[in-house]
Amino acid sequence: MIKPNRLIVKIIIVSFFVHAGWGLIAPIFALFITGHIRGGSVELVGLAVGIHWIVKSAVQPFLAYKMDVVKGEHDDMVFLLNGTFLITMVPLMYLFAWDAWHIILLEGIRGIGLAMIIPTLSGIFTRHVDKDWESYAWSLQSTGMGFAAGFFAIFGGVVASILGYNVVFVLVSLISAIAMGLTYFTISFDPWLNKGDQEKEQ
C-alpha cells in the first residue's frame, strides 16, 4: 500500500488535532449552555450551532478566493496559523462565558477560525496529493478526522463527568495549540510548500 508524501501526512496529522480538540466539546456543549449560561436553553444551543455554521459558510468562499488569487502558499500559511490561533483561544474564553451573547460571539469567532483552516488545508492537500492516489489520500484525511471526532467525543464526555467542563475547555485549547504548533513547525517549513505553484509556472 502506497505511503502518502510527507506533506500530505503532516496535513492529515494537523487535521486530526483540529478535529480532536473540538470533538471533546461535542458531547457536553448543549449541557454546558443549558446548565451554566444565563438564558441558556435548547433554542440557544440551536442558535449557537447555527451561527457557527452560517458564519463559517459565509466567510470561507471569500477567504479561499483570496488564497487562490495570491500566488504561492505562504499567504495560505498566514490564514492557517491565524485560524488555529482563533480556535485555540475560543475554548479558553468559554471559561469566562456566562451570558447568551458570549456564546453567540464565540461561536461566530470559531466559525471564522475554521473558515481560515478548512479551505487552506484542503487547498494545500489538493495541490500536493500524490497523482492517481487522490481517493486514497482523501480517505485517510477523512478517516483521521472521523477517528479524532469519535474517540475524543467519548473521552470528552468521560472527562466532563469526572472533572467538569472547565477541564475539557482547557484540554481543547491545549490540543488546538498542538495543531497550531505542528502547523508552524512542520508544514510552514516544509520544502515541498509552494511546489504546486512552481510546477504551474514551468
C-alpha positions in Angstrom: 0.0 0.0 0.0 1.4 3.4 -1.0 2.6 5.8 1.7 1.4 9.4 1.1 4.1 12.0 0.7 5.3 13.7 3.9 3.4 17.0 3.4 0.1 15.1 3.0 0.9 13.1 6.2 1.5 16.4 8.0 -1.8 17.9 6.9 -3.6 14.7 8.0 -2.0 14.9 11.4 -2.9 18.6 11.8 -6.4 17.9 10.7 -6.6 15.2 13.3 -5.7 17.5 16.1 -8.0 20.3 14.9 -11.0 17.9 15.0 -9.8 16.0 18.1 -9.9 19.2 20.2 -13.4 20.2 19.2 -14.5 16.6 19.4 -14.0 16.8 23.2 -16.7 19.5 23.4 -19.3 17.7 21.2 -21.0 15.6 23.9 -21.1 18.4 26.5 -21.8 21.6 24.5 -25.6 21.5 24.9 -25.4 20.6 28.6 -22.9 23.4 29.3 -25.1 26.0 27.6 -28.4 24.9 29.3 -26.8 24.4 32.7 -24.2 27.2 33.0 -25.2 30.1 30.8 -27.7 32.8 31.7 -30.6 32.4 29.3 -29.3 29.0 28.3 -31.9 26.9 26.5 -32.3 24.4 23.7 -33.1 27.4 21.5 -29.8 29.0 22.4 -27.9 25.7 21.6 -29.5 25.6 18.2 -28.8 29.3 17.6 -25.1 28.9 18.6 -24.6 25.9 16.4 -26.4 27.7 13.5 -24.3 30.9 13.9 -21.1 28.9 13.8 -22.0 27.1 10.5 -23.6 30.2 8.9 -20.5 32.4 9.7 -18.1 29.7 8.5 -20.0 29.1 5.3 -20.5 32.8 4.6 -16.8 33.8 5.2 -14.8 30.9 3.7 -15.5 31.4 0.0 -14.1 34.9 0.2 -11.0 33.8 2.2 -10.5 30.9 -0.2 -10.8 33.2 -3.2 -8.1 35.5 -1.7 -5.8 32.5 -1.1 -6.2 31.4 -4.7 -5.7 34.9 -6.2 -2.4 35.4 -4.3 0.5 33.4 -5.8 2.3 30.9 -3.6 1.3 29.2 -0.4 2.8 31.5 2.2 -0.4 33.5 2.4 -2.2 30.2 2.9 0.0 29.6 6.0 -0.9 33.0 7.4 -4.6 32.2 7.2 -3.9 28.7 8.6 -1.9 29.9 11.6 -4.4 32.7 12.4 -7.2 30.2 12.2 -5.6 27.7 14.5 -4.8 30.6 16.9 -8.5 31.6 17.0 -9.7 28.0 17.7 -7.1 27.8 20.4 -8.3 30.9 22.2 -12.1 30.3 21.9 -12.3 27.4 24.4 -10.3 29.4 26.9 -12.9 32.2 26.5 -15.6 29.7 27.4 -14.1 29.6 30.9 -15.3 33.2 31.3 -18.6 33.0 29.4 -21.8 33.4 31.5 -24.3 35.1 29.2 -26.0 34.1 26.0 -24.4 36.7 23.8 -20.9 35.4 24.9 -21.8 32.0 23.3 -23.0 33.6 20.1 -19.9 35.7 19.8 -17.5 32.9 20.5 -19.2 30.5 18.1 -19.0 33.2 15.4 -15.3 33.6 16.1 -14.9 29.8 15.9 -16.6 29.9 12.6 -14.2 32.4 11.2 -11.3 30.3 12.5 -12.4 27.2 10.8 -13.2 29.2 7.7 -9.5 30.0 7.6 -8.4 26.4 8.4 -10.5 24.1 6.3 -10.1 25.7 2.8 -6.4 26.2 3.4 -5.7 22.6 4.4 -7.9 21.4 1.6 -6.1 23.6 -1.0 -2.6 22.6 0.1 -3.7 19.0 0.3 -5.2 19.1 -3.3 -2.1 20.7 -4.8 0.3 18.2 -3.3 -1.6 14.9 -3.2 0.1 12.0 -5.0 -1.2 11.7 -8.6 -3.5 8.7 -9.2 -3.9 8.2 -5.4 -6.3 11.1 -4.7 -9.2 9.0 -3.4 -6.9 7.0 -1.1 -5.3 10.2 0.3 -8.6 11.9 0.9 -9.9 8.7 2.6 -7.0 8.9 5.0 -7.8 12.5 5.7 -11.5 11.7 6.3 -10.6 8.7 8.4 -8.3 10.7 10.6 -10.9 13.3 11.2 -13.6 10.7 11.9 -11.4 8.9 14.5 -10.5 12.2 16.1 -14.1 13.3 16.4 -15.3 9.9 17.6 -12.7 8.9 20.1 -12.3 12.3 21.6 -16.1 12.8 21.9 -16.1 9.7 24.1 -13.1 10.9 26.1 -14.6 14.4 26.5 -17.8 13.0 27.9 -15.9 11.0 30.5 -13.6 13.9 31.4 -16.5 16.3 31.8 -18.4 13.9 34.1 -15.4 13.4 36.4 -13.5 16.7 36.3 -16.0 19.2 34.9 -16.5 21.4 31.9 -13.6 23.8 32.6 -11.0 20.9 32.3 -12.5 20.0 29.0 -12.2 23.5 27.7 -8.5 23.7 28.8 -7.8 20.4 27.1 -9.5 21.6 23.9 -7.3 24.7 23.9 -4.1 22.6 24.5 -5.0 20.2 21.7 -5.7 23.1 19.3 -2.4 24.6 20.4 -0.7 21.4 19.3 -2.3 21.7 15.9 -1.0 25.3 15.7 2.5 24.3 16.7 2.5 21.4 14.2 1.3 23.8 11.5 4.1 26.3 12.2 7.0 23.9 12.8 6.2 21.2 10.3 4.0 22.5 7.4 5.2 26.1 7.2 8.9 25.0 7.0 8.3 22.0 4.7 10.4 22.4 1.5 7.5 20.9 -0.6 5.4 24.0 0.2 4.9 26.1 -3.0 5.8 23.1 -5.2 2.4 23.2 -6.8 2.7 26.8 -7.8 6.3 26.3 -9.1 5.1 23.4 -11.3 2.3 25.6 -12.8 4.9 28.3 -13.8 7.2 25.9 -15.6 
